[in-house]
Amino acid sequence: MRFIESSIDIPELVHIEHTNEYIYKDKSLAQLFALLEQLVDQCVIASDYTVQLTSLEHIFLTLQHSSSAKS
């Protein structure tokens, strides 16, 4: 997801530090796409966003990265 406007905080999305990735904790994909399209219409994000399901490998790598950053 690429932001057009900088320093915008979107409470429904949790930013993953040092990446351009965000986590959407609600389980409804319909609500996620509605939110993303609303942000595109408001010119907050670019329309070329990508949505992926989180894999176990991604969760492990994120946890590993966060624990090594704390050391």
C-alpha positions as semicolon CSV with decimal commas, in nm:
position;residue;x (nm);y (nm);z (nm)
1;M;0,000;0,000;0,000
2;R;0,141;0,336;-0,099
3;F;0,022;0,650;0,077
4;I;-0,044;0,963;-0,128
5;E;-0,086;1,174;0,184
6;S;0,188;1,132;0,442
7;S;0,147;1,098;0,817
8;I;-0,206;0,958;0,799
9;D;-0,307;0,721;1,077
10;I;-0,571;0,461;0,993
11;P;-0,693;0,300;1,317
12;E;-0,821;-0,017;1,145
13;L;-0,473;-0,096;1,009
14;V;-0,166;-0,184;1,215
15;H;0,164;-0,082;1,055
16;I;0,451;-0,333;1,052
17;E;0,764;-0,138;1,139
18;H;1,028;-0,087;0,867
19;T;0,793;-0,211;0,591
20;N;0,512;-0,081;0,374
21;E;0,285;-0,355;0,511
22;Y;-0,017;-0,329;0,736
23;I;-0,224;-0,582;0,928
24;Y;-0,604;-0,575;0,922
25;K;-0,728;-0,764;1,228
26;D;-1,098;-0,777;1,137
27;K;-1,194;-1,102;0,966
28;S;-1,420;-0,954;0,698
29;L;-1,252;-0,914;0,360
30;A;-1,557;-0,722;0,235
31;Q;-1,503;-0,458;0,505
32;L;-1,130;-0,444;0,426
33;F;-1,193;-0,382;0,056
34;A;-1,459;-0,122;0,139
35;L;-1,208;0,057;0,364
36;L;-0,934;0,043;0,100
37;E;-1,163;0,172;-0,175
38;Q;-1,278;0,453;0,054
39;L;-0,911;0,549;0,111
40;V;-0,849;0,543;-0,265
41;D;-1,155;0,764;-0,326
42;Q;-1,027;1,009;-0,061
43;C;-0,682;1,011;-0,232
44;V;-0,514;0,881;0,083
45;I;-0,363;0,568;-0,081
46;A;-0,279;0,471;-0,438
47;S;-0,516;0,235;-0,617
48;D;-0,247;-0,029;-0,677
49;Y;-0,263;-0,185;-0,328
50;T;-0,218;-0,560;-0,271
51;V;-0,398;-0,782;-0,019
52;Q;-0,245;-1,108;0,105
53;L;-0,335;-1,360;0,370
54;T;-0,068;-1,391;0,637
55;S;0,129;-1,714;0,619
56;L;0,284;-1,892;0,915
57;E;0,626;-1,824;0,765
58;H;0,552;-1,450;0,753
59;I;0,439;-1,453;1,117
60;F;0,757;-1,638;1,220
61;L;0,983;-1,399;1,027
62;T;0,805;-1,097;1,176
63;L;0,846;-1,235;1,528
64;Q;1,209;-1,321;1,462
65;H;1,276;-0,972;1,324
66;S;1,109;-0,801;1,621
67;S;1,298;-1,012;1,875
68;S;1,634;-0,948;1,706
69;A;1,559;-0,574;1,691
70;K;1,503;-0,571;2,068
71;S;1,842;-0,736;2,135
